[in-house]
């Protein structure tokens, strides 16, 4: 079975504290700001040219270029105020080069000088196969830059790109070989600082306190900070998770209201705010830049400590004497981390998809989901008992609304003892799951990592007996407080304990589980860093039922997608609070195009299942969910693309239109794959909405078939549905028959929607596998490319030698933008004819569109064929 | 008609054929409901017909060809090609249904005759007979309940008419009383003020006179002082009121007092007038609650006539006597004596106690209920205890509550006897005539007497008014188109579920109780969905949530019972209440028709099988 793990960010201790204190939401004072964080405050107050390090002893060895970073004598004698007393052992810098334009730079303490402790390096994030992509450096060339007193060392990076180590002043950058134009640079403003570990002496007080927390810091402060510059950049993006705009607003600089830096610190935040640089559930220190002239670059710092990142507004360094090449747009950033080492990756791009692919080659691509997981999920804290489950399930059928998964939150357990059931509420869990499964539906139950300290609870008994719990400073089991009361935490860092924990999910051990039961791996904030996309899906946490939060969910999900976590979504309707019917409908309409599509609600909220808001609203929500189901073949194909390449399912527009500046900071519309543009409605009482359609393309409204010229902002009717456009030049596969769930859709025929471009051409892909197993890894899948050209549609096999059988046929082919009016089509090799007529674009749309339709070609999706319009 | 039958025959044939052969359907009218078949006949005559929504035409070849031509699914009644399509399963032996086209050949048997799964991938068992039997049995049970319920309902509607008429009558009588009492009070007030003015005037005059005749007339002023002394206890009337009333409630028959104290007959008359008033009020209060028990006798009548007899005596009294008598009611001495009398009666006078009991015989049960209501809190606990003893975890029960929020039995005073009014009116009229405020010197005892009478009468007035407002409040409720919910007024129905006791009091409130803690789930708001739902809203506020509310779904049942209390959303409760009021004739007919339709299909099924 394909692994489907749903990583949930639920309510944590923060919530608990809030509960006890007051009713109000996010409490600013409970979270540490930069000024209260010594390393951040220190780093932020440093002036350019603070760094006095220079590179010496530059050599090539083991395929890397290495150097020692030392502080010249004159500065050692007069050390800076804030670095007084700090050890000034040389640091070791190494540069490595990997396939496809990736430069890796590491800086750490010199192991040969026996530092008090090895600094922390994050395990498990980098793919094991990444090392095999390393290009062994053979040599460097020397160059003198800007009349430097010392040489700079230049190595090959990629066709047309080279990496440069400048010795004095210390700088590392990537540049285009021919033009010499810089792409990315490190320490160009001299803000690099590396606090080395120390041995505690009498009188050293390194303790740090915030509220009730104390950090003893036994090796002294050990933070690292540096500046990174992105060249040819109009905007920078990434570094989730924050509830902010897609393009990152500057946090510091002239004319910019002083703001907190973007914080990367995993927190389960109760009722988080939109438009805040505050750290949320996951932390991914990967930033992308994009500009019209240069294209896209990326930078990733593999460091899991608390991090703060400033995006510096232009002119921030006006007082410094540093002169960087100023003919290009440049965005400077300041990176500050509390600990760890410098282990960084420079991605050269130059196209947006190149960067995400380069990044994915380091940390991995997203797991291929089971087909059902791409459908609609219905969740609530909590569906109370078996009758409730049965009732909710039957209502979906009563209203003919498809859904695939029903979720049970923490209340289903026996007193929050995970892997158990409340016997009064769920006396027959297996029967309940089987009943759901008889209609093709699955169930998800929640498992949290805190274990109730109850001697009669088998998990606790085993864990405490075997010493599997995380220990506190005194060596005792850490005794925390969460939903079940007094709780301890499984030590997931230990592989043996991990394997023991994994066994708990076996059908034989998890009493009441069946093969249609899946797991919601809740409250795993500490584990959300780069790489979780390889295992599961995530979502944007405990949001709130407001229009602002609907709005911000779009950039949040796009950002997660850019940084590798494509299978994500926001709780439909907003977790806290009660959405009115209009907000809920709009939320469904947008969320239906998001990779992870789940309705969820807090237990204090009113019920909000789609049939509870009157006939009209039920219809609108049903339509939204159904559109998602018709597009599942397209989504599944995109998930496969993400699985192979790392290119996300939902994409910022600039990823598809990197030359169209109007798209660069547009985060209210987004692309699903390369073919669909989705514009949400984020305001009340909207009858229409304006949407920017990227230039050089024609856009077809998927409700009416109306064609719009790109390069303009259009006003589009949006009373009952949000506008979605198919881009000219694409072919999108659909399944237009409605079913209860994905399971019943398996044998249904396909519809292809062809939107031809100005030269009458289009192409698209379709990926099919069994939707449930890993057999696709052994070649059990179908992958076709459909090419339409010169009035002929051809199905090309992209997976020669693979074997997967499907009897599915294509029942309908729709042509948008085709100029002639053919009457029939000839199908080869079967040599039969199909009628061509005018038909609807959406079978159940209210808008009676009339588009060219090839009626019942009935060719099999797994076959090679051509269909020629006559 | 001929065509119609032949199509049916064709359909039956083809569907059985399909079931057996499991082939792709070549039959045209698969999935078409019998009443709809006529629509398709044009396909055979002209070759094309319109989609039902008029959007398009389609040919015979396009009917059920597994490709959607009509938006509304007209051309694909038997396939899943059109999302808007409906598929008709005949379900012989059970009831026919139209299912969503999304169910066709989806691997799940939706029709009990299996006709929705014909692609051969899924073999469905034909279960209509078994399923139909269950439905029929359930229907028959339901019909039986309805049949009986309809009768009970009719009876209740009749009863409600009577009760409502009684309440209306009571209300208009009370209004009338109110009017008169108001007049009396006004007159007394006027008189009181006149007298007070006169007294004041006299006092000033006296002061002046005293100034003038300071030394000479000492003995005269002494006489006055004596009179003042007599009046002293009158200045603390409040102290007496309660005891007085207690005495009044169980007042012995007038004759006895008259005998014991023949010198003061008028006092007793007045007393009796009030006494009868009190008893009458009790009756009225009970009637207001919808007592179904008929009164054995009208207690007020007897007392009223006694009062009438007494009035004759009043008429014959002289002005001075009358004033004195009324005044003496309030003298401490007299009260003490009265109290003693009362004790005597209570302890010794069997006859009088029996007489009282007899009068109340007709509503002894009601009196018990009364007691019950009066100590509502304690009783509730008892009930909870009782319920807890039962083996069943969930249970329901009912009892009556005091409809007025401020329950105070001693307050419920009025009369159901108009004769009392005549009496009191006459007394007051005489009294007013007798007391001449312009006479000097003013008799100070008269001042006090008037004041007392005024206080007493205005007390009565405000009580009458509160009774009126209570009745008005009751009658202002919407009891349903036939007042079929009338009898639920003043009643509560309980359901115990796990640790909670849910209490639903229609037209009042609903609560959830756990031990001593009581949560208001909602106050009565209204009926909804044509009297099939009771809504209680504005209950206690939820932390971080809405105000609590309860929706009670109503169903036909022979007894009034609450069940299935549920909280589908945080602090939004739902419950089920069965009541005969919901046993509607129309619904019964529907059920009977449904059963008849089901039974009709049976033999055919047998044939086919």
Contacts between the chains, C-beta under 8 A, distances in Angstrom:
chain1	res1	chain2	res2	distance
A	23	B	543	7.3
A	23	B	544	5.9
A	384	B	567	7.8
A	384	B	568	7.9
A	388	B	568	7.3
A	400	B	100	4.7
A	400	B	102	6.0
A	402	B	102	7.8
A	438	B	108	7.1
A	439	B	108	5.9
A	440	B	107	7.7
A	440	B	108	7.6
A	578	B	546	7.9
A	603	B	570	5.4
A	604	B	542	7.0
A	604	B	543	7.7
A	604	B	544	4.9
A	604	B	545	4.3
A	604	B	570	4.8
A	604	B	571	7.9
A	605	B	545	7.7
A	605	B	569	7.1
A	605	B	570	6.8
A	606	B	546	6.9
A	606	B	569	4.7
A	606	B	570	7.6
A	606	B	572	6.4
A	607	B	568	5.6
A	607	B	569	4.2
A	607	B	572	7.4
A	626	B	83	7.5
A	736	B	68	7.8
A	736	B	83	7.5
A	737	B	80	5.1
A	737	B	81	6.8
A	737	B	83	7.0
A	737	B	102	7.1
A	738	B	83	4.6
A	738	B	100	7.9
A	738	B	101	7.8
A	738	B	102	4.6
A	739	B	80	7.8
A	739	B	102	5.1
A	739	B	106	5.7
A	740	B	102	6.5
A	740	B	103	7.7
A	740	B	106	6.6
A	740	B	108	7.3
A	743	B	107	7.5
A	744	B	102	7.7
A	744	B	106	3.8
A	744	B	107	5.9
A	744	B	108	7.1
A	747	B	121	7.7
A	748	B	80	7.4
A	811	B	66	7.6
A	811	B	67	6.3
A	811	B	81	7.7
A	812	B	67	7.4
A	839	B	69	7.8
A	840	B	71	6.7
A	843	B	68	5.3
A	843	B	71	6.9
A	843	B	82	6.6
A	843	B	83	5.8
A	843	B	84	7.9
A	844	B	71	7.0
A	844	B	83	4.7
A	844	B	84	5.9
A	848	B	55	6.6
A	848	B	71	7.3
A	855	B	67	6.3
A	856	B	65	7.7
A	856	B	67	5.2
